[in-house]
Amino acid sequence: MSECLFQLYRHHVLAAVRGLLPDVPEETLARVEVTPTRDAAHGDMATNAALLLAKAARRKPADIAADLVAALEKVEGVAKVAAAGPGFVNITLAPEVLRSVLPAVLKAGERYGESQSGKGVRVNVEYVSANPTGPMHVGHCRGAVVGDALANLLAKAGFDVTKEFYINDAGAQVKALAWATYWRYLQALGTTLTEEEFSALTPGGLQYKGEYLIPVAEALVADYGDKLAEEGARPAPEKTWLETIRGFTVAHMLAAIKEDLAALGVHQDVFTSEAQVLRDGVVDAAIGRLEKAGLLYEGVLEPPKGKLPDDWEEREQLLFRSTQFGDDVDRPLKKSDGTNTYFANDIGCHADKVARGAQVMIDVWGADHGGYVKRMKAAVRAVTDDTVPLEIVLCQIVHILRDGQPVKMSKRAGTFVTLRDLIDEVGKDAVRFTMLTRKSDAQMEFDLDLVVAQQRDNPVFYVQYAHARCRSVLRMAQEDGSYGPVTAEALASAPLSALEADAEMALLRRLAEWPRLIESAALAREAHRVAFYLADLASDFHGLWNRGRDDASLRFLQPDAPEATRARLALVAATATVIRSGLAVMGVEPVEEMR
């Protein structure tokens, strides 16, 4: 039997369709779905085959549905089939088919749900990619969690995943950071300059004023003493210190970013330096390919309507014909000073990923980068000859609340709530789980009071409590000793006919959905579906637990019914296994008991 019941019965549906409609093209059949029903009263699964195939077959959906019902009634394990609505077909499985999910879960362990739908396709998932100009903040946090969970999800679905951080260590922002560090360095040396006086000497003024640069400056003094300053801790010429301090500061900030990511449970495979990509000539090579393809020209862009974007200049400049690939306007690749635009460097970055073997690229960005999507997709289509897709996942802003009010800004960072502040407040697991309780493109409120509350409204607690209850039942059975061994291996062979109550069957149906959920969520690039599923699974389990309080025959441990007890222990063990499997995708540690 296939580990995924939905995949197994989809094969049966397709076999029936091919018998009834042998001329329907395979590409049409590929769109046939078998999905869970919304209401168990309508069956265990439903198929859209009749609706989908009606046009190609030139028949009414209801007529195809009637023929499908007749064909599927003969399939082993099907207890009932019925047509519904305009052409859906609902399938009710025999109880023993649903029960067969338990040994499949217990034998596979946390690998249950893994599939080969990804078929080893090499996917590069780039996320966080924060400018190394300050501590990680809560805006970075959501992208970090979404990207990491998505990468885990894709790996579970069979994709060959690389987790990447792109270091934006070239350009004006990093230069401004170096000047800010230099100011802290001069302060550490005892300069008599005021901040206003130094800011007047700084190109564009002093931009980064957070206290987080003070330890970097102290480390500079420890390594270089006063060698980077003039006598009296006065500023030296920029050329004598800029590269040293820029590299020193970026290294320190990147180390701090990695520490924050590690505290969040994020460990990326590749850290790619924008500056190194430039030095290696990758950007120039990518621009050269576009030029060779006739996709570059010298021209003047029309002024856009409304607010002028940062990259618009009323001058002749090197432009990429991005409108040929779905963008709104052509895009500049050079600034007025002859240096590359950020867009040009990003083209090189993505070309570099492809050169390293990426067959699909997924970037997780903040929603403020939404206007950048079309141009980047256009560039990737052009530079890869439309062979490597780029997908963008946008993450909306997060509002941190306490007592219903916005949390004050961090003094250490200067302008924002840091990621470490959030982790220290509620813990890594609560942060990760909560960030996945909404779709990434929906704004969310992160309520500090709710995420640590032990109540049903808190999905973090509700799911963890379900796992802890499962483990408690198994520990009690083990300590009692009268129910036999409670290892997964032993319970996988337990007789299961005693599982027949509605609440037990509902839990079995939910467990059966896990492999399909992994596949569908991975293909949709929606990691939040795992959090939703776990909340539903926890609800089903808690519901069964509560029924046992009112009906003694539904309690998990039955001293007078050892066979029924072992069946229920198998159900409990399988539930705990799937919860752990889901939490692993989310990067959350399961708890053994609630304190």
Salt bridges, closest charged atoms under 4 A:
GLU26 OE1 - ARG18 NH2 3.01
ASP44 OD1 - ARG509 NE 2.42
ASP67 OD2 - ARG59 NH2 2.71
GLU110 OE2 - ARG580 NE 3.02
GLU114 OE1 - ARG111 NH2 3.32
GLU126 OE1 - LYS353 NZ 2.52
ASP148 OD1 - LYS163 NZ 3.20
ASP148 OD2 - ARG432 NH2 2.92
GLU164 OE2 - ARG356 NH2 2.84
GLU195 OE2 - LYS209 NZ 3.47
GLU238 OE2 - LYS175 NZ 3.72
GLU243 OE2 - ARG246 NH2 2.19
ASP260 OD1 - ARG420 NH2 3.08
ASP311 OD2 - ARG375 NH1 2.90
GLU313 OE1 - ARG315 NE 2.84
ASP327 OD2 - ARG331 NE 2.75
ASP328 OD1 - LYS374 NZ 3.06
ASP352 OD2 - ARG356 NE 3.08
ASP363 OD2 - HIS350 NE2 2.62
ASP363 OD1 - LYS353 NZ 3.13
ASP368 OD1 - HIS369 ND1 3.05
ASP386 OD1 - ARG381 NE 3.12
GLU391 OE1 - ARG525 NE 2.69
GLU425 OE2 - ARG402 NH2 2.36
ASP429 OD1 - LYS428 NZ 2.94
GLU504 OE2 - ARG568 NE 2.70
GLU513 OE1 - ARG510 NH1 3.74
GLU526 OE2 - LYS439 NZ 3.81
GLU526 OE1 - ARG529 NE 2.77
ASP536 OD2 - ARG510 NH1 3.91
ASP540 OD2 - ARG510 NE 2.62
GLU592 OE1 - ARG471 NE 2.89
GLU592 OE1 - ARG475 NH1 3.74
GLU593 OE2 - ARG595 NH2 3.25
